[in-house]
């Protein structure tokens, strides 16, 4: 299962378009694995996007924690 495709995914836009086009062009064969290579590429791209967001959130959390501890130590 993947996130909704109508939401913006700037890094994965070309892969999303390819999967949607494959589903539109092969509305019956998609059920038998005709578009699986696009789905695998989409999953890989979404995982990379998620890893980048996770790393950015972790770095922001570390900065917030450091600010909190600095303020706590000043009191």
PyMOL commands that set and color helices and strands:
alter all, ss='L'
color gray80, all
select helices_A, chain A and resi 10-25+29-32+36-74
alter helices_A, ss='H'
color red, helices_A
deselect
rebuild
show_as cartoon
